[in-house]
Amino acid sequence: MKKALCVMIAFILLAASYSPTVTNAAQQKVSANPTVSFTVDKVVLTSTTDAQALSFTLNLSNQSTQNVDYNQYGVRIKDKNGNKYSAQLTEKASARILPKVTQAFKYAATIPSDLYINQLSIEIFAWDYSLPSLIRVLGSFDVASAVDTTSNAPVIKQATVNLSALDAKLPKNTSATFTLLSSYSVLKSSGWVIYSDVLIENLSAKTIKLPDNLLFNLRDESSLFLLTSVVAGQNQSLLTKQRRIITFQTPFNSTATPTTKGLTFELRKRPLVVNTTGTVLGGLPMDPTFVDSRVGTVLTAPNLANNALTIAAEKATYNHNTFNNAIDVTVTLKNEGKTSLPVPALSGNFQVMDGSISTPAVEKETHPAALAAGESTTYHFKAEFPLALNESSIQLVITGVKSATQAISKPINVITLSTSHIQPGVTGLTEVTSLDLKDFDPTLPIHSMINLQVIRSFHSVSNGEPMINLEVSAENETAVALKLPASLLFEIRDSAELSYPTTAISGADQTIMPHQSIKFTLQTKTGSKDEQTAYSFDFVKKAATPAEANVLLDYIDISSSFANTQSVNSPLVTAIGRLGVTLKSTYRLASSSGDDILMSEVELENLDTKTVTLPNEDGLYAGYMLNDVDAGGKIVRIQTSPYLYPNQKTTIYIYTKVPYSTIAENGYIYVGDGTLNKQTSVWTSTHEWTELPYTLGANTLSAAVLDKEWVLTDAGRASSGKIVDSQIYDINNQKMLAVRILQTNKELRNGSIVPYTGYLTDTNGSVLSLKTTDDTAGTAILCNTCTALSTLWTVLPTGFTTENQSVIFGQKLDDQAFTTPQKYAFVSSGGTATSGSSLSNIAIYPYTISLQNPKLTLYSTGSGANSSAAYDIALDYTISKSIDAAGSAKNRSLQFTLTEGDGKVIKTWDTPLVGGGAWTTGSNKLSFANSEIPDLQSFINSRQLNVYEKFEGGTRLLGTIAIDWY
């Protein structure tokens, strides 16, 4: 009995290890006094492209004997930099909390879109008029820990079935366990379908197949049977003790939302008599197994491997445009195991819980074939929904197939989205006005209506002139195609009633098909870049003759549209097409010249339906505004091809030089197109696309660690890299520091060696430029997975110490700048030089050498009066290498120095490390004449051979060998 119990417990624990798991945060508490405390729950962070909304419920617990007045307390949101944001009640609630009662208060707060969840806290305070600040902080809740990641975590239920009772051919007591891991409700075109993952374990000592008379079905609380069928895993043999996950599907054949409460997954024996119920062998309750995760929930996908993939929706972004709500759900797939795992082919489908909508999600990111331990890949599932639809009724179903060749798709996660709580106006949309184009063209049908709305406005500078750019949407409400008439004028009017005519930049001449919309861009000169001025957008009918006056038909206030002025990823209508422009990062780099480099990485995405052609570097216009100073800038594009296909992305790098004393912690970057005169370095015909605000972070540079790999994804430079060696050399009574980087080409075809560069800095702020030794000149291309070694090095000036030095490095853009910077705290990886009768397994990355069995012999040269004594030192030498990397031996050699017992140098030999003239594995010798010995007696007494690695003129002692007579 005890043995059976132990076996059962082992099976239960084993099944639990394969179930979807949920990461939940512990609840936090803030106390005002011993009897009044606060907790927080239902914390959800949602975002649009321009702002984020933090919604949460604050619970006040009054355990005292008196009423508590909630008006004595307040709540606000705080970020890591100390900035504070107000929180507003979203539902009315009584401020009087009775004794022994807990009252809930629901809040929402709007915060900037560039903040992350782990940078936020919910601060609770009490009003205290005795303090200068009027408030007394009671405590705060960490938002990342309190975020609502609850879901129906599966409770393991298991049934053991005696299969020999179903199939007499099986050995007696042949049995298997059935564990219901997870269930999913999925909306198909024909109606709702329930999927179920069942883990089957063969408990017998023989290979088995499930008997044909073992049936599966679902049964609801009213005893209604629902037939189920196997989707994946059927008709396969199970070896002894083997486990397998079988996926079942049960169609409801109705778009009406199914009632899943009280469902049971049943195992039955096929009845002998048709139309009768068979014997129930086991029933598994389904309620606790339904997967209904939220943004932030981390699930472990059902997998038989000991290490598994986790899947989590990181965030859901809602972009309320003119007619639709564009939803983008960011999902991360991560390998939490210890070995590499293949990446399943994931797809997504959005569904509405009332069964009204089921639509495929668009996902066009590129993903690797496999993930190493700890690696992850990110997906963006996108779709558009009507504006009126509540986001909390939308679910994203993620399905996966094992491989491209085994295309059996089954769900692995169902994510229910949250209501955005984004406040009106944040999206930058103005009100909508309607015009009847029959007023302009009498040949059109009556009520030829179009709806016009400004979706985005921003200030810019073109050829030194202050400008306002407007992106306008026009929707055709009729059943015939329309075009904007030439007599319809658009003007900007400021608060002083001054009007400014606009010029169409792009898109205004498009045909608007029935019930479709277009977007077009306008620009006007304002003469002033006063961002506090209020503007109206006027719709004007042009006079038919010079004697008549123009007629103002309507106008709208465009103040709210400037909320999108500094959006980092709103679609932009440019002269080359619709682009998404996203500021990925901005950082500051030092240089030995006295100037610093401000560097920004900006991602461009083609949001058009056609291929767009990016301007060359002489046609891309960008720079930095630091307060009121235009610092200019330069754009570098690593991708050699100018073409961007629909939904394709590329990164451009924008940098400028500033004096190292310049304060540039924040500002904005402008990006556009124009024409550069190379002789005068003057830009003309410039058109600014957008302005991107930046703030330098305290820890912008990522830390590089010895043997820890990083990845570059730039087109043409896709590769991985890691620091594999760092050494200190002696050169002319100074020290040289060298850091070696091993890079592996990850391009699908041939790639090139990525040039690395950087600088060395210490705690005193000194900056020394690094030189680079690599094989870029000798090796034009690298094959897929081929490797190359690059060495960054510098000589320290006299008086500099090797302690507390940091190497700041990245991939070289041009002679002025580098990007994707990393910081490596320099530590020598070389071992201590050894001494003895031989040297064994000395590392000179990626080589290893040994010098054994030294033999000193004396011999004579010449004859008679011309005879003289000479010596040979024979050594058994071996050399091997751990990897075949281009540039491994570039400017590196071995140096041997023979000294007498008193330290005087007899002779020095240099030999290449590899290649022509290099020592090879076997016996090698060093020769010298008797006349080269400074002190013969000292030489006779003792001798030693010092062995050095030599690099770029510097030497590193590897070891010392005592040389004896042979």
Order of alpha helices (4+ residues) and beta strands (2+ residues): alpha-beta-beta-beta-beta-beta-beta-beta-beta-beta-beta-beta-alpha-beta-beta-beta-beta-beta-beta-beta-beta-beta-beta-beta-beta-beta-beta-beta-beta-beta-beta-beta-beta-beta-beta-beta-beta-beta-beta-beta-beta-beta-beta-beta-beta-beta-beta-beta-beta-beta-beta-beta-beta-beta-beta-beta-beta-beta-beta-beta-beta-beta-beta-beta-beta-beta-beta-beta-beta-beta-alpha-beta-beta
